[in-house]
């Protein structure tokens, strides 16, 4: 299910610049310290329309892009303010991720239920299967993809390993959260631009 078109074609130069600010961003499952200050300084001056090349076709998806960027650089409150204002499946998706990353796991599952039919869900299993299948059989990992991507199983995995960096599943969970973020962000870029 790989999209043959570069999903970031419609991302503005400012959006591309923001993504390059910190190559190690989004490495914590549950951040315990403030986010990247340089990113904060840049993001504070960005409007949603600044992230899309050309005209914005879908304002809520453009706002969702900004919520995703705040989240990417571990500014959870800033992301939360935006995602909770979006009464859309995409807003609920970012909201779910934000609550998972703050360690409010049950609330995260509530918001994932509100975006269960989001089109991004269909891309997560094929995008993550190879990473998951490299591990020995483990019920906590098999639950992630057994019947399509299971966000609740992912929340459970993060809850089990976020404070255990020596657990072999910890690095996998970080990789999975980065894939989830990238696929959702790329969806928002296309949707905000009308693609």
C-alpha positions in Angstrom: 0.0 0.0 0.0 2.9 2.3 -0.6 1.9 5.6 -2.1 4.0 6.1 -5.3 3.7 9.9 -5.0 5.9 11.7 -2.5 3.4 12.4 0.3 5.2 15.6 1.3 5.0 17.2 -2.1 2.6 19.8 -0.8 4.6 20.5 2.4 5.9 24.1 2.4 9.6 24.9 2.6 8.9 26.1 6.2 7.3 22.8 7.0 10.3 21.0 5.6 12.7 23.2 7.6 10.8 22.4 10.8 11.2 18.7 10.2 15.0 19.1 9.9 15.4 20.9 13.3 16.1 17.8 15.3 16.9 14.5 13.7 16.6 12.8 17.1 13.1 14.2 17.7 10.2 11.9 18.8 12.5 9.4 20.5 10.8 9.3 23.9 7.6 7.3 24.3 6.5 9.4 27.3 8.5 12.6 27.4 9.7 13.6 30.8 11.3 17.0 30.0 10.3 20.0 27.9 10.5 19.7 24.2 13.0 21.1 21.7 13.3 24.9 22.4 14.4 25.8 18.9 11.4 24.0 17.5 9.1 25.8 20.0 10.5 29.2 18.9 9.8 28.3 15.2 6.4 26.7 15.8 5.1 29.6 17.8 5.2 31.8 14.7 3.7 29.3 12.3 0.1 29.4 11.1 -1.4 26.3 9.7 -1.5 27.7 6.2 2.2 28.3 6.4 2.8 24.5 6.3 1.2 23.9 2.9 2.5 25.0 -0.5 -0.3 26.8 -2.3 -3.8 27.2 -1.1 -5.1 25.3 1.8 -8.0 23.1 0.7 -8.9 21.7 4.2 -8.3 24.0 7.1 -8.8 21.4 9.8 -6.2 19.1 8.3 -3.8 22.1 8.1 -4.3 22.7 11.8 -3.8 19.0 12.4 -0.4 19.4 10.7 0.6 22.0 13.3 -0.7 19.7 16.1 1.5 17.0 14.7 4.6 19.2 14.6 4.2 20.3 18.2 3.8 16.7 19.2 6.9 15.7 17.1 9.1 18.0 19.2 7.5 16.9 22.6 5.4 20.0 23.2 2.4 18.0 24.3 0.3 20.9 25.7 0.6 22.9 22.6 -0.4 19.9 20.5 -3.2 19.2 22.8 -4.7 22.6 22.5 -5.0 22.2 18.7 -6.0 18.6 18.5 -8.8 18.9 21.1 -10.2 21.8 19.0 -10.5 19.6 15.9 -13.8 17.6 15.9 -12.6 15.3 13.2 -11.1 11.8 13.0 -7.7 13.3 12.3 -8.0 15.6 15.4 -9.0 12.6 17.4 -6.0 10.6 16.1 -3.5 13.3 17.1 -5.4 13.7 20.4 -5.0 9.9 21.1 -1.3 10.0 20.3 -0.8 13.0 22.6 -2.5 11.3 25.5 -0.5 8.1 25.0 2.7 10.2 25.0 1.7 12.0 28.2 1.1 8.6 29.9 -2.7 8.9 30.1 -3.1 5.5 28.5 -6.9 4.9 29.1 -7.7 8.4 27.7 -5.5 7.6 24.7 -7.6 4.5 24.0 -10.8 6.6 24.3 -9.5 8.9 21.5 -8.3 6.0 19.4 -11.8 4.6 19.4 -13.0 7.9 18.0 -10.8 7.5 15.0 -11.0 3.8 14.5 -12.1 4.1 10.8 -9.4 6.7 10.0 -7.9 5.9 6.5 -4.4 5.9 8.0 -5.2 2.8 10.0 -5.0 0.6 6.8 -1.4 1.7 6.2 -0.1 0.9 9.6 0.0 -2.9 9.4 1.9 -3.1 6.1 4.3 -0.3 7.3 5.1 -2.0 10.6 4.8 -5.7 10.0 8.4 -6.3 9.0 9.7 -4.5 12.1 7.4 -6.5 14.3 8.0 -9.9 12.6 11.8 -9.6 13.3 11.1 -10.2 17.0 10.5 -13.6 18.5 6.8 -14.5 18.9 5.4 -12.4 21.6 1.7 -11.9 22.3 2.1 -8.2 23.1 3.6 -7.7 19.6 1.4 -10.1 17.7 -1.7 -8.3 19.0 -0.4 -5.1 17.2 -1.1 -6.5 13.7 -3.1 -9.8 14.1 -6.3 -8.3 12.7 -5.0 -5.1 11.2 -3.4 -2.3 13.2 -4.6 -2.4 16.8 -3.9 1.0 18.4 -5.1 -0.3 21.8 -2.4 -3.0 21.7 0.1 -0.3 20.9 -1.0 1.8 23.8 -0.6 -1.3 26.0 2.9 -2.0 24.6 4.0 1.6 25.3 2.6 1.4 28.8 4.6 -1.8 29.4 7.9 -0.5 28.1 8.1 3.3 28.2 10.0 3.4 31.5 12.1 0.3 30.6 14.7 1.3 28.0 16.5 -2.0 28.4 13.4 -4.0 27.3 14.0 -5.2 23.8 10.5 -4.0 22.8 11.3 -0.4 23.9 13.2 0.6 20.8 10.6 -1.2 18.6 7.9 0.9 20.2 9.9 4.1 19.5 10.2 3.0 15.8 6.5 2.2 15.6 5.5 5.5 17.1 7.7 7.3 14.5 6.1 5.3 11.6 2.6 6.1 13.0 3.5 9.8 13.2 5.0 9.9 9.7 2.0 8.2 8.1 -0.5 10.4 9.9 1.5 13.6 9.2 1.8 12.7 5.5 -1.9 12.1 5.3 -2.5 15.6 6.8 -0.2 17.1 4.2 -2.1 15.6 1.3 -5.5 16.3 2.9 -4.7 19.9 3.8 -3.6 20.5 0.2 -6.7 18.8 -1.2 -4.9 15.7 -2.4 
